[in-house]
């Protein structure tokens, strides 16, 4: 390891030491809740991403969902593209459904295919409604034009809302330009996008979405708080994180600081990576949450210097 990298890692470890000590225990204090824009809802500052239960046995899925609820998580988010996550999450969440906020997504861009996905999601999730239905990865401007155009998926969203099958309408996005355009063209309730220390500091990706969402009074949900960079070419097919398409921040110190950095922004909640150890770490951090001290933020941003971000401005894939 080069001396520069060693110093960066040493600074991160020192900065996160206090939080790491707290994270070793599971305190009784529940995860705090924050308001979701103008909706009147209050969500746990850490959400449960459905990938956590993807490919898990039924009993294991039930156990991690029960643990999350016990620790104060009331926000659950899933999508049809997460393998068998809906099939696993539905039965596991059923005992707690009435007290939880369930978000789902559709990759459908037209009225018919989005309706088909919605009905299938309701069946697999064993519920008669989802609280938040989102356009999944609304990244390309052409996708935005399609969903808002004649025969587009927004027609499904608005009809389903009248039917009581969904309560709020949102979108997830990996393009700053498309995100801002979407918020300008429709009064969405929420936006789900990356709020990450590397992306903000190295690519200027995210601040413009955050600013516009705040101006609109939207619920702001954060992705990739614990992300770091892209996998190298030789790691893409063989890396130690099968549920992460990106390279996560180093566990536990850098990931802890990265999550605290994200939670220090005006967001409602953050969704950690799908790996169970990162999710549990995120719950630990949230139960003991405190904003970053100046020296902690300095160490974290220093660790991001020169790192390849997972997204860039102009990203449309």
Secondary structure, 3 states (H helix, E strand, C coil): CCHHHHHHHHHHHHHHHHHHHHHCCCCCCCCCEEECCCCCCEEECEEEEHHHHCCCCHHHHHHHHHHHHHCCCCEEECCCCCCCHHHHHHHHHHCCHHHCEEEEEECCCEHHHHHHHHHHHHHHCCCCCEEEEEECCCCCHHHHHHHHCCCEHHHHHHHHHHHCCEEEEEEEECCHHHHHHHHHHCCCCEEEEECCHHHHHHHCCCHHHHHHHHHHCCEEEEECCCEEECCCCCCCCCCCCCCCCCEECCCCHHHHHHHHHHHCCCCCEEECCCCHHHHHHHHHHHHCCCCCCHHHHHHHHHHHCCCCCCCCCCCCC
